[in-house]
Amino acid sequence: MINIWQLLLYQPILNSLIFLYKVLFSNLGLAIIVLTLIVRIALSPIMNRQLKSTKKMQELAPELEKIKAKFKGDKQKLMQAQMELYKKNGVNPASGCLPQIVQLIILISLYQAFNLVIKPDGLEVVKKINESLYPFNQLSTSSALNLNFLYLDLSKPDKIPGLGIPGLFVIMATVFQFLSSKLMMPAVKKEEKVALKTEEKTDDMASAMQKQMLYMFPLMTLVFGFTMPSGVMLYWFIFSLFSFIQQLAVNKNSEKEVLSK
């Protein structure tokens, strides 16, 4: 299993990163940005389907609550009514699982590649990287990787010198993570209103958990970003920025479709 992971994901991603590093004048920061954008663009069709499906599920929340109230004591009829509602609106509840799994696998591979490359071990890390590189793409064993990008040392956390507080890229990654979460607020508020009208405590708990998640991920980004290498946070900022733009586009398209009906 480990060999398959390395052969199909980790190795190609690591080789792509080093190839871009060479092409982009030994600028590892630019290589990380470009590779992140390439991966996000490649995942766009999958992510668009997932975001559209999630949006539809959110829009159907009030209808689902009505069905739950109507068939409260009959689980079989409840499941049947839910499936009919999904079918009528062209929604597949399981459609979001595969994109999430694919995205997570690629994210882990990207993280592993970036984390290996930005280790400040000089020539030793070059030797280790070469073990996973294709023969034509190997680095010179007499050279060290350039870990400088703008004001960053990509192997060290992004902190403002002298103040010891999170730097620009950590803050921007946190902001765009929060903005992506904020785009979900209308749907969550709608579910809160529905939960208040129902007697089920599970509805209130689910609504509260969703609201907490809106702020949990940005907070986690800020906390972990304060200690993680800035090379990883550079990648996370670009990834979060692209996710925000993509989600914004999907939401706008959904609004246009509703207005045109």
C-alpha positions in Angstrom: 0.0 0.0 0.0 2.9 2.4 0.9 4.6 1.6 -2.4 1.4 2.4 -4.4 1.0 5.7 -2.5 4.6 6.7 -3.3 4.4 5.5 -6.9 1.1 7.2 -7.9 1.0 10.3 -5.7 4.0 11.2 -3.5 6.7 10.6 -6.1 4.9 12.5 -9.0 4.1 15.5 -6.7 7.6 15.6 -5.3 9.1 15.4 -8.8 6.8 18.1 -10.0 7.8 20.4 -7.2 11.5 19.9 -7.9 11.0 20.3 -11.6 9.2 23.6 -11.0 11.9 24.7 -8.6 14.5 24.2 -11.4 12.4 25.9 -14.0 11.5 28.9 -11.8 15.2 29.9 -11.2 15.6 27.9 -7.9 12.7 29.8 -6.3 11.0 27.2 -4.0 8.3 29.7 -3.0 7.1 30.2 -6.6 7.4 26.4 -7.1 5.1 25.8 -4.2 2.6 28.4 -5.4 2.5 27.1 -9.0 2.2 23.4 -8.0 -0.6 24.2 -5.5 -2.5 26.1 -8.3 -2.0 23.2 -10.7 -3.4 20.7 -8.2 -6.4 23.0 -7.3 -7.2 23.5 -11.0 -7.0 19.8 -11.7 -9.4 19.2 -8.7 -11.8 22.0 -9.8 -14.3 19.8 -11.6 -14.6 17.5 -8.6 -14.7 20.3 -6.1 -17.4 22.2 -8.1 -19.6 19.1 -8.1 -19.1 18.7 -4.4 -19.8 22.4 -3.6 -22.9 22.4 -5.8 -24.2 19.3 -4.1 -23.5 20.8 -0.6 -25.3 24.0 -1.6 -28.3 22.0 -2.8 -28.3 20.0 0.4 -28.3 23.2 2.4 -31.2 24.6 0.4 -33.2 21.4 1.0 -32.7 21.6 4.8 -36.2 23.1 5.5 -37.9 20.5 3.4 -36.0 17.7 5.1 -37.1 19.1 8.5 -40.7 19.0 7.4 -40.3 15.4 6.3 -38.7 14.5 9.6 -41.6 16.1 11.5 -44.2 14.3 9.3 -42.7 10.8 9.6 -41.3 11.2 13.1 -42.3 7.7 14.2 -41.7 5.8 11.0 -38.0 5.5 10.0 -38.8 3.5 6.8 -41.2 6.1 5.4 -38.8 8.9 6.5 -35.9 7.3 4.5 -38.2 6.8 1.5 -39.5 10.4 1.6 -35.9 11.7 1.9 -34.7 9.7 -1.0 -37.6 10.9 -3.1 -36.8 14.5 -2.3 -33.1 14.0 -3.2 -34.1 12.3 -6.5 -36.6 15.0 -7.3 -33.9 17.7 -6.9 -31.1 15.7 -8.5 -29.0 15.4 -5.3 -26.9 12.4 -4.3 -26.1 12.6 -0.6 -23.1 10.3 -1.0 -21.6 12.3 -3.9 -19.5 14.4 -1.6 -17.6 11.5 -0.1 -15.3 10.5 -3.0 -14.1 14.1 -3.8 -13.4 14.6 -0.1 -11.3 11.4 0.0 -9.4 12.3 -3.2 -8.8 15.8 -2.0 -7.5 14.6 1.4 -5.1 12.0 -0.2 -3.6 14.7 -2.5 -3.4 17.2 0.4 -1.4 14.7 2.5 0.9 13.9 -0.4 1.5 17.6 -1.0 2.2 18.2 2.6 4.6 15.3 2.8 6.5 16.6 -0.3 6.6 20.2 0.9 7.6 19.1 4.4 10.5 17.0 3.1 11.9 19.7 0.7 11.8 22.5 3.2 13.8 20.7 5.9 16.9 22.8 6.7 19.4 19.9 6.5 21.5 21.2 3.7 23.1 18.5 1.5 21.6 15.7 3.5 18.1 16.6 2.5 19.2 16.8 -1.1 20.4 13.2 -0.9 17.1 12.1 0.7 15.0 13.9 -1.9 17.1 12.3 -4.8 16.0 8.8 -3.5 12.4 9.7 -4.6 13.3 11.7 -7.8 13.3 10.3 -11.3 16.9 10.0 -12.7 16.5 13.0 -15.1 15.2 15.2 -12.4 17.7 14.6 -9.6 19.4 17.5 -7.8 23.2 18.0 -7.7 24.5 16.5 -4.5 26.9 19.4 -4.2 24.1 22.0 -4.0 21.7 23.0 -1.3 18.1 24.0 -1.8 17.3 27.8 -1.7 14.8 28.1 1.1 14.4 31.9 0.9 11.2 33.5 -0.5 10.4 37.2 0.0 11.0 37.8 3.7 10.5 34.1 4.6 12.8 31.2 5.4 10.5 28.5 4.2 11.8 26.0 6.8 10.9 28.3 9.7 7.5 29.5 11.0 6.2 32.8 9.6 6.5 35.2 12.5 7.0 39.0 12.6 10.7 39.6 13.7 11.0 41.0 17.2 7.3 40.6 18.0 6.9 36.8 17.9 3.4 37.1 16.4 2.0 35.3 13.3 3.3 36.8 10.0 1.5 37.8 6.8 1.0 34.4 5.2 -0.4 32.9 8.4 -2.8 35.8 8.8 -3.9 35.7 5.2 -4.4 31.9 5.3 -6.6 32.4 8.4 -8.6 35.2 6.9 -9.4 33.3 3.7 -10.3 30.2 5.7 -12.7 32.4 7.7 -14.1 34.0 4.6 -14.8 30.6 3.1 -16.6 29.7 6.3 -18.5 32.9 6.3 -20.0 32.0 2.9 -21.7 29.2 4.7 -23.4 31.5 7.2 -26.8 32.0 5.4 -27.3 28.3 5.2 -26.4 27.7 8.9 -28.7 30.6 10.0 -31.5 29.0 8.0 -30.9 25.6 9.8 -30.8 27.4 13.2 -34.3 28.8 12.5 -35.6 25.4 11.5 -34.0 23.8 14.6 -35.7 26.2 16.9 -39.1 25.2 15.4 -38.5 21.5 16.0 -38.6 19.6 19.2 -35.7 17.3 18.4 -32.6 18.2 20.5 -30.4 16.5 17.8 -31.4 19.3 15.4 -30.2 22.0 17.9 -27.0 20.1 18.5 -26.3 19.6 14.8 -26.9 23.3 14.1 -24.6 24.3 17.0 -21.9 22.0 15.8 -22.0 23.5 12.3 -21.8 27.0 13.7 -18.8 26.1 15.8 -17.1 24.5 12.7 -17.3 27.9 11.0 -14.8 29.4 13.4 -12.9 26.2 14.4 -11.0 25.8 11.1 -9.8 29.4 10.9 -8.7 29.2 14.6 -6.9 25.9 13.9 -5.2 27.5 10.9 -3.9 30.4 13.0 -2.7 28.1 15.9 -1.0 25.5 13.8 0.3 28.1 11.3 2.2 29.8 14.2 4.4 26.7 14.6 4.5 25.1 11.1 7.2 25.9 8.5 6.2 28.9 6.4 6.6 26.8 3.3 3.6 24.7 4.4 1.7 27.9 5.3 2.4 29.4 1.9 0.9 26.4 0.3 -2.1 26.6 2.7 -2.7 30.3 2.0 -2.8 29.7 -1.8 -5.0 26.6 -1.3 -7.4 28.6 1.0 -7.5 31.6 -1.4 -8.4 29.4 -4.4 -11.0 27.5 -2.3 -12.6 30.9 -1.3 -12.7 32.1 -5.0 -14.2 28.7 -6.1 -16.9 28.7 -3.4 -17.7 32.3 -4.2 -18.2 31.5 -7.9 -20.4 28.5 -7.1 -22.6 30.5 -4.7 -23.0 33.3 -7.3 -24.0 30.8 -10.0 -26.5 29.2 -7.6 -28.0 32.6 -6.9 -28.3 33.3 -10.7 -30.0 29.9 -11.2 -32.5 30.7 -8.5 -33.3 34.2 -9.9 -33.7 32.8 -13.5 -36.4 30.4 -12.4 
